[in-house]
Each structure stands twice: as structure tokens, then as C-alpha cells.
């Protein structure tokens, strides 16, 4: 067997997870927030409704937005104010 080279560096604590500064799903949230509708169905071609819910929730959390709810009913993703 060959040897593996490595370094161990002591740290005080693990850093918190950082989200990217932007996302391709940000325009979906921005358009909904700026619109007048309080409930909309969101469709993204090639994306499952549950996947879409997860991505939108991540962006809502990362942006510290309140008053927006994402849900899935019958494989359709909904945004609600």
C-alpha cells in the first residue's frame, strides 16, 4: 500500500452552511412577491414539484423572507402569501 499525505488542522467549531448569493429560482420568488396574486401554481419544465418546493424553501430561508409559504398538492407546487 502507498502512503497518504495529509494535514490535520485544529479548529474551534464548524462553520455554518452558506448559501449562494443568487439562484435561478430567485426570479420566481421576486415575481410572486411583486405580483398581486396571493396564491399561484409554479411550474418549471423538467422539475418535479417536490424538488421545486425544496429549492424555493431554501431560497426563502436564505433570504430571510417571511409571509411566503410553499406547498405541494397533487404534484403541483404552490406559492402562497
Order of alpha helices (4+ residues) and beta strands (2+ residues): alpha-beta-alpha-beta-beta
